[in-house]
């Protein structure tokens, strides 16, 4: 019995797989992740907020340890309401 390749092109499946891999690598190279930090964020990182906050925390620790720290209940309640009403 003789079998002829009628209507079937000579296809190399290994070559097709290699082409798919090459195409995938090309798309990976084109779409690289990028990160951009805004000028406002850079300014916040370098500002004196961190030192002011550290000083405030230190003062609170001293007040709590000495027993002089008093909580303003009205202030706390007002801040909670403002937070949950947003």
Buried (B, 14 or more C-beta within 10 A) or exposed (E): EEEEEEEEEEEEEEEEEEEEEEEEEEEEEEEEEEEEEEEEEEEEEEEEEEEEEEEEEEEEEEEEEEEEEEEEEEEEEEEEEEEEEE
